[in-house]
Amino acid sequence: MTQAELLYALSAAGANIVGALAVTSRARWSVKALDTFISVAAGFLISVSLVELFPESLAHVGARGAVVVLFSYLLVHFTQHTIGRHFHFGEETHEVSELVSMSALIGLLMHTFVDGVAVASGFQVSRSLGFLVFVAVLLHKFPEGFAISSLFLAAGAPRSRALLAAVALGLTTLLGVVLTDSVPLLREYGLPVSTGVTLYVGASNLVPEFQAKRGWRLPLSFALGCALFFLARAVGRG
């Protein structure tokens, strides 16, 4: 693991904690701001998945890469509908059970592990792709930490435990980075797996959070996220 991978992984993990602190510190947070942030993140994640990660997956492992991408997408879909059914990328305002909060955490731990795999796999291809994947991961880490901590609070957990849930997500991200460099299977298939999961997070997790809300602000924010991808892509290659 290079110093750049470690630094980016630590930054992404820290974003989980910052998101949790926004809830556990009882800071006043605008719902509109969170919706805008989520829509920007969705545009960026879908763009990096389709424009960079998918073609690189095919180049890396051939035609079977597309099958792995689809399998990974389906795997996340099934796990979120069985393990973390109640989880969504927003503030939880209704009372939930402890079982619901723990099941959501287990489902997210699987996802954040792949976040780490994605960062490491991107750097295996090139520094510029690693940078783009890092930005994609970073953008959804804040709402992820925000959501899991608010879910724990809604289940009656103390603020310290809600914060620890976000810390666990960050640590699992670091674990994904470390293991990708040492586990041959992850080193070979980490990129297409990351593609399927990243596409799912953008299209199936984040987009539904704002899709039904009216007005031009969120569609424009989504387009802005796509534009930011191309800007980051140009910067990374510069």
N, C-alpha and C positions, 0 to 999 in steps of 0.2 A: 504494500500500500504506500503510495507516494504521499509527500507532505501536502500536496494540493488536494488529493482525495480526502485526506484526514481533515484538513481545514474546512473543505466544503461540507463534509459529513457532519462535523461539529456545528457548523453554522445552521444547517438544516435541522439538526436535533434541537438546537437552541430556539429555533422558531416555534417548535412544539411547545416549549416551556413559556415563551413569550405569549403565545395564544392562551395558554392556561392562566397565566398571571393576569391577563385582561379580564378574566372572569373571577378568579379567586381573590384578587385585590379589590373586587367590587367597583372597579373603574366603570364609569359610564361609557357605554359603547353604542354607537349609532347602528341601528339595524340596516339603514340605507348604506352606510359605509361598508358593512360586512357583505351585503349583497353585491355591491360594486366590486369589492375585492374578489369575491368568489367568481363573478362573471369574467373578470380579467384573467384570473387563474385558469378558468375553463378554456378560454380562447387560446391561451398559451399552451396548455397541456395537449389539447387536441391537435394544434399545429405541430408541435414537436413530435408527437406520435406519428402523424401521417407523413410529414415532410422529411423528417430525419430518421426517426427510430425504425419505422417499418422498412424503408429501403435498405438501411444498414443491416437490419436483421436478415433480409433476403441475401444480401451480399456476404454476410458472415456465415450463415449455415445453409444457404440454398433454399429451394422451394419448401422444405419442411419447416423453415422459419415461419411461414405464413400459418401453418398448422399449429405451431407452438403459440403464436400470437392469439389465434382464435381460442385455443384450449385455455390459455391464461385468462382471457376475457371471461370465458364461461365459468372458470373455476372461481373467480372473484364474484361473479354474479350469483352462483349457487351458495357460496359461503356467506355472502351478505344477506341472502334470503333465508338462511337457516341459523347462522350464528349471530350476526349483528343486525337483525331485522329492524330494530328501532332506530338505528343510528342514521343521522343526517348531518350534513355540514352546515350547521347553524346552531343557534342557541336553543337549548331545551327548556321550554317554559312550563311543561306539564310534569307532574310527579310521576316517577317511574320506580320500578323495583330494583333492588340491588342486583338481581339476576340479569336484568336487562343491561345495566351499566357494565357488568363484568363480561357479558357476552359481546357487547359492542367493543370492549377493550381487546378481547381475544381476537376478534375479527380484524381490528385495526393493527394489532401487533403483526399479523401476517402481512398486511399491506405495507406497513412501515419497514419491515424487513426487506421487501421488494424495492422500496425506495432506495435503500442502501445499495442493493444489487444494481439498480438502475444507474446510480452515480458511478459506481466502480466499473460497470460494463461500458458506460459511455467513455470513460477515460481510457479504457482498453483500445477503443477505436481511434480516438484522437482527443487532444486537449479541448478543441472547440466543441465537440459533441458532449464531452464531459461537462463543460460549462453550461451548455443549453439544458442538459438533463438536470443539473444542479438548480438552475433557475426554476425549472418546472416543478421540481420537488419542493423547493423553498416556498413557492407561491401558495401551495396548498397545505403547507405545514402549519401556518398560523391558524387558519380556520379549523384545521384538524385538532390542534391542541385546545382551541376555544371550545369546540364541540364536545370533546370527550370530558373535559373538566366540568362543563355545564351539565352534562349528562350525569356525572357522578354527584354533583351538588343536588340535582333534581331527585336522585335516589336517596338523599339524606346523608351522604358521606361528608365528613369534615373537609374544610378547604385544603388541609395538608394532604389528604388522600387524593383529592381531585387533582392537585398539582403533581403528586407522585405518578398518577396515571399518565400524564403527559410526559413526565421524565422517562417512564418505561417505553413510550413510543420513540423518544429520542435515542435511547440506548439500543433499541432494536434496529434502528436505522444504522447506527454505527456497526452493529453486528453484521448486518447485510453487506456493508462495505468490506469488512475484514474477511468474511468467509468467501466472498466472490473471488478474491485473489488466491485462495488456498483450496477451494473445492472445484475439481475439474468440471463437474456437471454444470455448476453455476457459471464457470468461466466460459463454457461453450454455449449454453442456452440462456444466459442471463439477459442478453439484449432482447431477444424476442419475448421472453417472459415479461420483462419490464415494459415492452411496447404494449402488450395486451392489458397489463394492469394500469399503465398510465392513460391509455385510451379509455378504459372503463371509468377511472376516477374523473376524467374530464367530461366525458359524454353522459355517463349514467349516474354519477354522484353529484357533480357540481351543476351541470346544466339544469336538472330538475329543480334545483333550489331556487332558481329565478325565472324559469321558463313561463310560468303562469302569471307572472307579475306584469302589469301593463306599463306602457310608456316606452320612450326611446332610450332612457338612460342605461338600462341594462343590456339591451342589444348592442348599443354603441360601445359599452364597456367590454362586451365580448369581442367585438371587432377590434377594439384597442388591444386586447390581449393577443390577438392574432398578429397585429402590427408589431407589437413589442417583441414577439418571437423573431420576426424577420430582422428587426433592429438588433436584437441580441445576437442573432446569427451572423450579421455583418460585422458586429464588434468582435465576436469570437474568432472570426476568420481574418480580422484585420491585423 
